[in-house]
């Protein structure tokens, strides 16, 4: 197809007129489709239903060490669950605490603890004049929501297929003591699906922060969420690299089974150094006597070990891979060569990142909404919901049924073309 930027004004006007008629046909369909959040679909949730049968009233509710999971205790989680999550996170069970169903909750708690009581004896953040966080962009809106809630100043750092701009990260972290952390989704990032390169991970481990209590918030949300068995991204392990670089305490690593079993009823974990674990447990012992050990045991009995979990994730991939490929094919068919948008083609994770022409994202999302397709709000992938270029849109293919998704993706491309043609006509 001919590039919109190479079309004459008359050609653009004809294109715009045809697109407007097509858009109105979609409006007449009275659609109600949602691609706004990265939720598992019903078929994915059904994969974990047999887990509900692993424990019943006749089941042995004791761990291998004899602990009765029905009772109080075991602050940091049962050993079997730490082994399972440790294998998933590529960390020793000795470096792990098991929590409840939400890793986002663990991240919130971690920021809150630093804010009210400080990290390992350092000044609580609430007593400092200024606290800042680095935020790779486009990034995860719920990460940014946590730091915004605590009044922490967020500094955008641009992402590339290799990871965050490490020249900028190194410079800022080493010169500004008020920078206390950075949000990271290192594998199949939200929303682009990028995976940090080996060099990026090693540069993170070698950071020389001005702040003694600087921490890398390493959210490995999609560590085993591959779309392809034969083409998977690999990332080197950050805790090991930090220890090698002489900075064992610099990272908090988070993960959960939220998109593996049931998002509302999974288990989550933090992996970090022994010093950080002591610091965390000093707070945690006042917060809880222990998280849901019955659910931890249920997950262990269901999967058996990491091999069972990886087999389970292959079933997830079989369900969602066709959805990603359908979106990518529709984008390619309807937008290739027009010079009005670019999109990522991830090997895993839950999202596709789309970059429209500057100044078009909000209008595209609004036009899609008026035609019956709900997308993530434009700007959500930036701190304070302010995308300076108004160009990035997060696409979430997993939840809608495949046929609905195809309709939504096609309508999206109509909106992209319509809004882009309108913009270029105004500039002509």
N, C-alpha and C positions, 0 to 999 in steps of 0.2 A: 504494500500500500504506500501511497505517496505521503511524505512527511507533511504534517499540517503547516510546519514552518516554511515549507517551499510552495504551498498553495497560494494562488492569487486570491485577492479579496472576494472575487466572484465565486471561485471554487469553494472557499470557506463558507460563504453565505449559502450555497447550495447544500454543502455538507451539514451545516447547522440546521437548515430547514428539514432535511431528511431525518436527522437525529431527533429533532423535536417531535416529529410525527411518531417515530419509534418509541420515544420516551412516553408519549401520551398513551400509546397502546399498552405499555406496561402499567401505567397508572390505572387504566381501565380494568386490569386483571384483579385489582383489590388484594394484592399480596400482603402477607404478614410473615416475613422471614427475618431471622436474626443471626448475624455473624459478628456480634459485638464482643463476646467473651470466649476464652479458650476453655470450654467445658467439654468433658467427654460426652459422647452421645449415649443413648440408651443401650445400644448394642455393646459398647465398651463396658458399661456398668454391669451388664448381664454376665460378662466374663468372670466376674468375681462373686457371683451369687453362690457357687458351691462353698465359698469360705464360710457362709452362714451355717453350713452343716458340719464344720470341723469341730465345733464344741456344742454339746447338748447336755441335758441334765445327767447323763451317764458318763460324761467325759472326765478324764483325769485332768484336774485343773492345776496340777503342780508342775513346776519347772524341773529341769534336770537336777538342780541342786536341792530340790525338795520344797522350794518356796511355793506357798499356796497363793495363786494369783487372785483369788477372791478377796484377799485380806489387805490390810495396810502394808506399807513399806516399799522398799527398793526404790529409793529416790531417783536413781539415774537410769532405771529400766532393767528389765530382766536380761540375763546374759545372752540367751538365745536371740533376742531381738537385736541386741547390740552386735552380735556376730552377723546377722542377716543384713542389717543396715550398714554395718562396717564393710561388708563385701560389696554392697551396692555403691557405697561412697568411696571405696578403695582406701579405707582407713582401718586401723586397729580398733577392735571393740573397746580397748582400754582408753581410747581417746574420744569416746562417744557418750552422750546423754540422750536417752529416748524421751520424747515428749508426747503430747497429745496429737490431735488430728491435723494440726496446721503449722507448717513451717513459717508462714507469715506471722503467726502468733509468737513464735520463737524469736523471729527477727525484731518484732515490736518490743518484746520483753528485753532483748539484748540492748536496744537503743534506750529503753526506759531505765534499765539498770545503770547504764553509763551516765544517763542524764541526772538521776537522783542520787547515786552513790559513787559514781566514778568507776574507773577500770583499774583494778590491781593497785589501789591506793592513790591513784591520781585524782586531781580535783574534779568533783562532779561537774558535768557540763552545764548544769543549771546555774552554777556559780561563776561561770565565765562570761565575759562581755560578748563574745562572739564564738559561735560554733558553726563549722562549715562541713559539707559533704560533697564529694565529687560524684557526678551522675552521668555515666555514659549514655549518650543519646544517639538515636532513639532508644528508649529503655522502658522499663516496667513501671507502669503507673502506680501500682500499689507500694512499691519501694519508695517512690517519691512522696506518696501520701503519708508514709510514716514520718519521714524527716520533716515534711512540711508541718505536720501536726505538732511536732515538738519545737517548731520555730527555728529549725536549723536551716541555715542558708545553703541553697543548692547551686552548685556550679556545674554547668553542662560541659562534658568532654565528648568530642565526636568519636563515633565508632567507625571502624572499617572492617573488612572481612577478617583481619588479623586480630581484632579486639579494639579496646580503647586506644586513643592516641597517647602512647606511653611517653613521648617527649613532653607533652603537656602534663601528664600525671606526675612524672618524676620531678619536673620543675616546680609545680605547685606544692606537692607534698613535702619537698625538701626545704621550701622557703617560707611556708606559712604554718605556724604552730596551731592556728585555729582550725586547720583541716584535720578532722578526726576520723574520717572514714571514706570509703568508696563503695558504692553498690556495684555488684558484678553478677551477671548471669553468663558464666563462662562457656557453657556448652549449649548449642542450639538456642542462642540468645533470644530473648523476647524484646522486639518483635522480628528481628531479621533472620534468625536461625543461624547466625554466625557462631563459630567456635574459635576460641582464642588459640593463637599459634603457640608453639613451644617457646619461642623467644619472648612473646608477651607474658606468659606465665612466669618465666624465669626473671624477667624484668620486674614483675610484681614482687617476687620473692626477694629481690635485691634492692627494693626501695629503701631510701634513707630518710624516713619521715622526721620532720622537725618536732612533731608531737610524740611524746613517749607513749601515749595511749591511742595512737592511730591504729585502726583496724580495717582490714579488708573484709567486707561482708560478701562472702562467696556463695551465692545462691545456686547450687547445682541442681536446679529444679528438673532438668531434662537429661540427667546423666545417662539413663538407659532408654531414652525415648527415641529410638531410631525408627526411621521410615523404611529403611532397606537393610536386609540381612547382609548383603555383599558390598555395601558402600556406606560405612559408618564413620563419623568423625571421631577423632581420638584427642584426648587432652591429658597432659601430664599432671601429676597430682600436686596440688598447691601446698599442702601441709609439709610434705616431704621436701619440696623445693625450698620452702621457708626455713626449715630446719637446717638444710645443707648450707643456706646462705647466712646462717647465724641469727635468724629472726623467727624463732619457733613460735612466739606468742602473737605474731602480727595478723593472723587470719582466724575468722570464724567461718566455718563451712556448714551450710544448711542443706537439708534435703527432706523429702517426705514421700509417702506412697500415694499422695493425693490424686495423681493421674495414673496410678498403677492399679489400685483397688477402688475404694470409694472416696471421693474428695471430701465428703462430710464425715468420714469415719476411718480415716487412715491413721498412720503413725508417722511422726516426724522426728528429726534428730539434729543435733549439732555435733560437729567434730572439731576439736581444737586441741591446743597444747595442754599439758598437765597443769601448768600455772593458771591458764584461763579456766580450766575445769574447776579448780579449787575456788577461784573467784566466783564463778557462776553458782556453784553448789552452796556457797555461803549465803547467797540470796535465795536460792531455790528452796532451801530447807525451811524458810519462813513462809513460802508461798504454797507449798504442797507437801504431802507425805509421800506422794508418788503418783504418776499418771496411770492411765487405764491399762493395767497388766493383763487383764482378760483379752483386750483387743490386741495387745502385743503378742500374746500366746496364740491367738486366732491367726494372726498373720504368719507366724512361724510355722504353725501346723499346716496351713494352707500351701505355702510355698516350699517348705522343707529346707531349701537352701537357695543360694543365688542362681543356681541353674534353673530351678523352678520358676523363679521370678523372671529370668531372661526368656524362658519359653513363653511365659504369660505375656510378655511385652511383644513378642512376635505376633501374637494373636491381635493385640491392639493395632500393630502396624498394618496387618491385613485389612483392618476395618477403615483406618483413616488414610492410608496411602492413596487409594483411588480418589479421595476427596482433594488432597493436595494436588495430585496430578491433573484432576479435572479443572481446578482453578488455574493452574499454570498453563494448561492447554488453551483454555478460553482466553486468558490474558494474551497469550502468544498469538492466537488466531485473530483477535480483534484489535490489538494495540501495537504489534510489532511493526516497526518502520514509521510510525506516526510521530515519534519524537515528543511524546506528551506524557510519558510515564516509564518508570523502571520498577522492577520487582525482584525479590530474592527467590531463590529456589533451594530451600533448606533440605538437608539430609535427615532431619529429625526435629523434635520440638513440636510446638503447637501453633505457630504463626507464620504468615508471609508478610513481609514489609513492602508497602507500595509507596513510591515517591512520585507525586504528581508535579505538574508545573508549579512554580512558585506562586503562592497566593490562591491556590485552587482547592486545597484539601477540605476546608470547611464547607465550601459550596458543593463539592462532590458528595460529601456525607449528607448534607441537607437534602440535596436532590434525590439521593437514594432513599432517604427516610420518607420523603413525600410520595415516593413510588412504592413504599411498603417493605423496604429492606433496611434493617437497623445495623449500623456499623459502629465500631468503637469511635467515640468522639475524636474529631481531629484535634491535635494538640495533646492528647492524653499521653503520648509517648515522650513528652518533655516535662521537666519540672514546672510546676505552677500551671500546667496545661497551656504553655505558651511556646508553640513552635514558631521561631522567628521567620521561617520561610513559608509557613502554612502549606506544607507539602506532604508530610508523612501521614499515612493511614495504615493502621494495623488490620490485617485480614485474618479472621479466625475460622478456618474451614471445618473444624472437627464436629461441631454439634449438629448442624442441619442434616437431614437426609440427603443423599447424593443428588437426587433429581431436583430437590429444592435448591441445593447449593449451586447447581448448574444455572438455574434461573437467576439466582441472586448474583452470581459472578458475571453473567452476561449483562444483566441490568447495570451492574457496577461499571462495566466497560462502556456502556452507553452513556452513563453519567460522566465518566472521565472524558469521553470524546466531546460531549455536549458542552461541559464547562470549559474545556480547553479551547474549543472552537470559539466560544463566546469571548473568552479572554483575548485570544489572538485577533479576533475581529475588532475589538475595542482598541487594540494597539496598532491596527493596520492604518 
